[in-house]
Amino acid sequence: MLKQLAESKKHHPVRPLLLTLAQFALAAAIFLQHDWSRDNHVANLLVVAGVAVMIWATISMGTKTLTVSPTPRQSASLKTTGAYRWMRHPMYSALLTASAGCAFAPPRLSIITCWLGLLGVLMLKIKFEEKLLRKRFPEYTEYQAKTSMLIPLLL
């Protein structure tokens, strides 16, 4: 984690850390507020789907280059296979899917508010991350043009 912070300070010392902390705080607020005792098939399906995509994305990325920071590791290479063939940010998509199950099934205003905040934080994180990826990998612009951001074939 310290190495990631040192690498991120080369660009913007505070922004990656704040975005990551906000992401984890909002995700925790969503999952901790959810009533896990209720048998809600829609919520369970979304959580399981999100976890499945997260596992697929982790395997696709590989654990040596995986990071929670929007700043890519020095050892990173551009991944365009596996989950990354279908979406540029499958980990964020997985988190939004799983947390949507908690926020919208059944809907609770406090959790929906946190989910919308999480969506906003992840969009800022994506904007920051993609700027760095375009600088680091010239081929990222082409990949960005042909690959969905979060939802395959849509967004």
TANORGI-V817406 format. One record per pair of residues at least 24 apart in sequence whose ideal C-beta (glycine too) atoms are under 10 Angstrom apart, sorted by the first residue. I is the first residue (numbers start at 1). GAP is how many residues later the second one is. D is the distance in Angstrom with one decimal. If there is no record, write none. Layout:
BEGIN
i=I gap=GAP d=D
i=I gap=GAP d=D
END
This chain:
BEGIN
i=1 gap=66 d=9.0
i=1 gap=67 d=8.4
i=1 gap=68 d=8.5
i=3 gap=64 d=9.5
i=3 gap=66 d=9.9
i=3 gap=70 d=8.1
i=3 gap=71 d=8.9
i=4 gap=63 d=5.5
i=4 gap=64 d=7.8
i=4 gap=65 d=4.6
i=4 gap=67 d=6.7
i=4 gap=68 d=9.7
i=4 gap=69 d=7.1
i=5 gap=64 d=7.5
i=5 gap=66 d=8.8
i=6 gap=65 d=9.8
i=7 gap=60 d=8.9
i=7 gap=62 d=7.7
i=7 gap=64 d=5.6
i=7 gap=65 d=8.3
i=7 gap=66 d=6.7
i=7 gap=67 d=6.3
i=8 gap=59 d=9.3
i=8 gap=61 d=5.5
i=8 gap=62 d=7.8
i=8 gap=63 d=3.8
i=8 gap=64 d=9.6
i=8 gap=120 d=9.8
i=8 gap=124 d=9.1
i=9 gap=62 d=8.8
i=10 gap=61 d=8.0
i=10 gap=64 d=10.0
i=10 gap=122 d=9.8
i=11 gap=59 d=9.5
i=11 gap=60 d=6.4
i=11 gap=117 d=8.5
i=11 gap=120 d=8.8
i=11 gap=121 d=6.5
i=11 gap=124 d=9.0
i=12 gap=58 d=9.6
i=12 gap=59 d=8.5
i=12 gap=116 d=7.6
i=12 gap=119 d=10.0
i=12 gap=120 d=9.5
i=15 gap=55 d=8.2
i=15 gap=56 d=9.4
i=15 gap=109 d=8.5
i=15 gap=110 d=9.2
i=15 gap=113 d=6.3
i=16 gap=51 d=9.7
i=16 gap=52 d=9.3
i=16 gap=53 d=5.0
i=16 gap=54 d=5.2
i=16 gap=55 d=5.1
i=16 gap=109 d=8.2
i=16 gap=112 d=7.0
i=16 gap=113 d=8.6
i=16 gap=116 d=9.2
i=17 gap=52 d=7.7
i=17 gap=53 d=9.8
i=17 gap=54 d=9.7
i=18 gap=103 d=9.2
i=18 gap=106 d=9.6
i=18 gap=107 d=9.9
i=19 gap=49 d=9.8
i=19 gap=50 d=8.6
i=19 gap=51 d=6.2
i=19 gap=102 d=6.0
i=19 gap=103 d=8.5
i=19 gap=105 d=6.0
i=19 gap=106 d=4.6
i=19 gap=107 d=9.8
i=19 gap=108 d=9.9
i=19 gap=109 d=6.8
i=19 gap=110 d=9.0
i=20 gap=47 d=9.3
i=20 gap=48 d=5.4
i=20 gap=49 d=5.9
i=20 gap=50 d=7.3
i=20 gap=51 d=9.6
i=20 gap=101 d=9.0
i=20 gap=105 d=7.6
i=21 gap=47 d=9.9
i=21 gap=100 d=9.5
i=22 gap=95 d=7.7
i=22 gap=96 d=8.3
i=22 gap=98 d=9.0
i=22 gap=99 d=4.6
i=22 gap=100 d=9.4
i=22 gap=102 d=8.7
i=22 gap=103 d=8.7
i=23 gap=45 d=7.8
i=23 gap=47 d=9.5
i=23 gap=69 d=8.6
i=23 gap=72 d=7.7
i=23 gap=94 d=9.7
i=23 gap=95 d=6.7
i=23 gap=98 d=5.3
i=23 gap=99 d=6.6
i=23 gap=101 d=9.6
i=23 gap=102 d=6.7
i=24 gap=44 d=7.8
i=24 gap=71 d=10.0
i=24 gap=94 d=9.8
i=24 gap=97 d=9.7
i=25 gap=89 d=8.9
i=25 gap=92 d=9.1
i=25 gap=93 d=9.2
i=25 gap=96 d=9.1
i=26 gap=69 d=9.7
i=26 gap=73 d=8.3
i=26 gap=87 d=9.5
i=26 gap=88 d=5.1
i=26 gap=89 d=7.8
i=26 gap=90 d=9.3
i=26 gap=91 d=5.1
i=26 gap=92 d=4.1
i=26 gap=93 d=9.1
i=26 gap=94 d=9.0
i=26 gap=95 d=6.3
i=26 gap=96 d=9.1
i=27 gap=68 d=6.2
i=27 gap=69 d=9.6
i=27 gap=71 d=8.7
i=27 gap=72 d=6.1
i=27 gap=75 d=9.5
i=27 gap=87 d=8.3
i=27 gap=88 d=9.3
i=27 gap=91 d=6.2
i=27 gap=94 d=9.4
i=27 gap=95 d=9.8
i=28 gap=86 d=9.2
i=29 gap=70 d=9.6
i=29 gap=73 d=9.9
i=29 gap=81 d=8.2
i=29 gap=82 d=7.8
i=29 gap=84 d=9.2
i=29 gap=85 d=4.6
i=29 gap=86 d=9.3
i=29 gap=88 d=8.5
i=29 gap=89 d=8.6
i=30 gap=65 d=9.4
i=30 gap=68 d=8.9
i=30 gap=69 d=4.5
i=30 gap=70 d=9.0
i=30 gap=71 d=9.5
i=30 gap=72 d=5.1
i=30 gap=73 d=6.0
i=30 gap=78 d=9.7
i=30 gap=80 d=9.3
i=30 gap=81 d=5.5
i=30 gap=82 d=9.2
i=30 gap=83 d=9.7
i=30 gap=84 d=4.9
i=30 gap=85 d=5.9
i=30 gap=87 d=9.2
i=30 gap=88 d=6.8
i=31 gap=67 d=8.2
i=31 gap=68 d=6.9
i=31 gap=70 d=9.9
i=31 gap=71 d=6.0
i=31 gap=72 d=10.0
i=31 gap=80 d=9.2
i=31 gap=83 d=9.6
i=32 gap=70 d=9.3
i=32 gap=79 d=9.6
i=32 gap=82 d=9.8
i=33 gap=69 d=7.4
i=33 gap=70 d=8.9
i=33 gap=75 d=7.0
i=33 gap=77 d=6.1
i=33 gap=78 d=5.1
i=33 gap=81 d=7.3
i=34 gap=65 d=8.7
i=34 gap=67 d=8.1
i=34 gap=68 d=3.7
i=34 gap=69 d=8.0
i=34 gap=71 d=9.2
i=34 gap=72 d=9.9
i=34 gap=74 d=8.1
i=34 gap=77 d=6.5
i=35 gap=67 d=8.9
i=35 gap=71 d=8.3
i=35 gap=73 d=8.3
i=35 gap=76 d=9.6
i=36 gap=66 d=8.7
i=38 gap=67 d=9.1
i=38 gap=68 d=7.5
i=40 gap=61 d=8.0
i=40 gap=62 d=9.4
i=40 gap=65 d=5.1
i=40 gap=66 d=6.6
i=41 gap=60 d=10.0
i=41 gap=64 d=8.3
i=42 gap=58 d=9.6
i=42 gap=59 d=6.9
i=42 gap=62 d=7.9
i=42 gap=63 d=4.0
i=42 gap=64 d=8.7
i=43 gap=55 d=9.5
i=43 gap=57 d=8.8
i=43 gap=58 d=4.1
i=43 gap=59 d=6.2
i=43 gap=60 d=8.9
i=43 gap=61 d=7.9
i=43 gap=62 d=3.7
i=43 gap=63 d=7.8
i=44 gap=57 d=6.9
i=44 gap=61 d=8.4
i=45 gap=52 d=9.8
i=45 gap=56 d=7.0
i=45 gap=60 d=8.6
i=46 gap=50 d=9.7
i=46 gap=51 d=5.7
i=46 gap=52 d=6.4
i=46 gap=53 d=8.5
i=46 gap=54 d=5.5
i=46 gap=55 d=2.9
i=46 gap=56 d=8.0
i=46 gap=57 d=9.2
i=46 gap=58 d=8.0
i=46 gap=59 d=6.8
i=47 gap=50 d=8.2
i=47 gap=51 d=4.8
i=47 gap=52 d=8.4
i=47 gap=53 d=9.0
i=47 gap=54 d=4.4
i=47 gap=55 d=7.0
i=47 gap=58 d=9.3
i=48 gap=49 d=9.6
i=48 gap=50 d=8.2
i=48 gap=53 d=8.3
i=49 gap=45 d=8.2
i=49 gap=48 d=5.5
i=49 gap=49 d=7.4
i=49 gap=51 d=9.6
i=49 gap=52 d=8.0
i=50 gap=43 d=8.1
i=50 gap=44 d=4.6
i=50 gap=45 d=6.6
i=50 gap=46 d=7.5
i=50 gap=47 d=3.8
i=50 gap=48 d=2.7
i=50 gap=49 d=7.3
i=50 gap=50 d=7.8
i=50 gap=51 d=7.0
i=50 gap=52 d=9.7
i=51 gap=43 d=7.1
i=51 gap=44 d=9.9
i=51 gap=46 d=8.9
i=51 gap=47 d=6.0
i=52 gap=42 d=7.9
i=52 gap=45 d=9.2
i=52 gap=46 d=9.4
i=53 gap=30 d=6.6
i=53 gap=33 d=9.6
i=53 gap=34 d=8.8
i=53 gap=37 d=5.7
i=53 gap=38 d=8.2
i=53 gap=40 d=6.2
i=53 gap=41 d=3.8
i=53 gap=42 d=9.1
i=53 gap=43 d=9.8
i=53 gap=44 d=6.5
i=53 gap=45 d=8.4
i=54 gap=29 d=9.1
i=54 gap=36 d=7.8
i=54 gap=37 d=6.2
i=54 gap=38 d=9.9
i=54 gap=39 d=8.9
i=54 gap=40 d=3.8
i=54 gap=41 d=7.2
i=54 gap=43 d=8.9
i=54 gap=44 d=7.4
i=55 gap=28 d=9.4
i=55 gap=39 d=8.4
i=56 gap=26 d=6.6
i=56 gap=27 d=4.7
i=56 gap=28 d=9.8
i=56 gap=30 d=9.6
i=56 gap=34 d=7.0
i=56 gap=35 d=9.8
i=56 gap=38 d=8.2
i=57 gap=25 d=7.5
i=57 gap=26 d=4.2
i=57 gap=27 d=7.4
i=57 gap=30 d=8.6
i=57 gap=32 d=8.7
i=57 gap=33 d=3.7
i=57 gap=34 d=4.8
i=57 gap=35 d=9.1
i=57 gap=36 d=8.1
i=57 gap=37 d=6.1
i=57 gap=38 d=10.0
i=58 gap=24 d=9.7
i=58 gap=25 d=8.7
i=58 gap=32 d=9.2
i=58 gap=33 d=7.6
i=58 gap=36 d=9.2
i=59 gap=24 d=8.0
i=60 gap=24 d=5.5
i=60 gap=25 d=8.3
i=60 gap=26 d=9.8
i=60 gap=30 d=7.2
i=60 gap=31 d=9.7
i=61 gap=29 d=8.5
i=61 gap=30 d=7.7
i=66 gap=25 d=8.4
i=68 gap=57 d=9.9
i=69 gap=56 d=9.3
i=69 gap=59 d=10.0
i=69 gap=60 d=8.8
i=70 gap=52 d=9.7
i=70 gap=54 d=8.9
i=70 gap=55 d=4.8
i=70 gap=56 d=7.8
i=70 gap=57 d=9.0
i=70 gap=58 d=5.0
i=70 gap=59 d=3.8
i=70 gap=60 d=8.9
i=70 gap=61 d=9.2
i=70 gap=62 d=7.1
i=70 gap=63 d=9.3
i=71 gap=57 d=8.4
i=71 gap=58 d=7.6
i=71 gap=61 d=6.1
i=71 gap=62 d=9.9
i=71 gap=65 d=9.8
i=72 gap=57 d=7.6
i=72 gap=60 d=6.2
i=72 gap=61 d=6.4
i=72 gap=63 d=9.8
i=72 gap=64 d=6.1
i=72 gap=65 d=8.5
i=74 gap=62 d=9.6
i=76 gap=57 d=9.0
i=76 gap=60 d=7.8
i=76 gap=61 d=8.8
i=77 gap=59 d=9.8
i=77 gap=60 d=8.1
i=78 gap=55 d=7.4
i=78 gap=58 d=8.2
i=78 gap=59 d=4.4
i=78 gap=60 d=9.6
i=78 gap=61 d=6.3
i=78 gap=62 d=6.2
i=78 gap=65 d=6.8
i=79 gap=64 d=9.4
i=80 gap=57 d=9.9
i=80 gap=59 d=8.5
i=80 gap=60 d=9.4
i=80 gap=62 d=9.7
i=80 gap=63 d=5.6
i=80 gap=66 d=9.4
i=80 gap=67 d=7.4
i=83 gap=69 d=9.4
i=84 gap=59 d=8.6
i=84 gap=63 d=7.6
i=85 gap=58 d=9.8
i=85 gap=62 d=7.3
i=85 gap=67 d=9.1
i=86 gap=61 d=7.2
i=86 gap=62 d=6.8
i=86 gap=65 d=9.3
i=86 gap=66 d=4.2
i=86 gap=67 d=8.1
i=87 gap=60 d=6.6
i=87 gap=61 d=5.0
i=87 gap=62 d=6.7
i=87 gap=63 d=5.9
i=87 gap=64 d=7.0
i=87 gap=65 d=5.5
i=87 gap=66 d=9.3
i=87 gap=67 d=9.6
i=87 gap=68 d=8.7
i=88 gap=38 d=8.0
i=88 gap=41 d=9.2
i=88 gap=42 d=7.6
i=88 gap=45 d=8.6
i=88 gap=52 d=8.9
i=88 gap=55 d=7.2
i=88 gap=56 d=6.6
i=88 gap=58 d=10.0
i=88 gap=59 d=5.2
i=88 gap=60 d=7.0
i=88 gap=61 d=5.3
i=88 gap=62 d=7.8
i=89 gap=33 d=7.8
i=89 gap=34 d=9.9
i=89 gap=36 d=8.7
i=89 gap=37 d=5.8
i=89 gap=40 d=7.9
i=89 gap=41 d=8.7
i=89 gap=58 d=9.7
i=89 gap=59 d=9.2
i=89 gap=60 d=6.1
i=89 gap=61 d=5.8
i=90 gap=58 d=9.9
i=90 gap=60 d=8.3
i=90 gap=62 d=9.1
i=91 gap=31 d=9.6
i=92 gap=26 d=9.3
i=92 gap=27 d=9.3
i=92 gap=29 d=9.7
i=92 gap=30 d=4.7
i=92 gap=31 d=8.9
i=92 gap=33 d=7.3
i=92 gap=34 d=6.7
i=92 gap=37 d=9.3
i=92 gap=57 d=8.7
i=92 gap=58 d=6.4
i=93 gap=29 d=9.1
i=93 gap=55 d=9.0
i=93 gap=56 d=8.4
i=93 gap=57 d=4.5
i=93 gap=58 d=6.8
i=93 gap=59 d=8.6
i=93 gap=62 d=9.2
i=94 gap=56 d=9.7
i=95 gap=24 d=9.9
i=95 gap=27 d=7.3
i=96 gap=26 d=6.8
i=96 gap=54 d=7.0
i=96 gap=55 d=9.3
i=97 gap=53 d=9.3
i=97 gap=54 d=9.4
i=119 gap=31 d=9.5
i=122 gap=28 d=8.3
i=123 gap=26 d=9.1
i=123 gap=27 d=9.1
i=126 gap=24 d=8.1
END
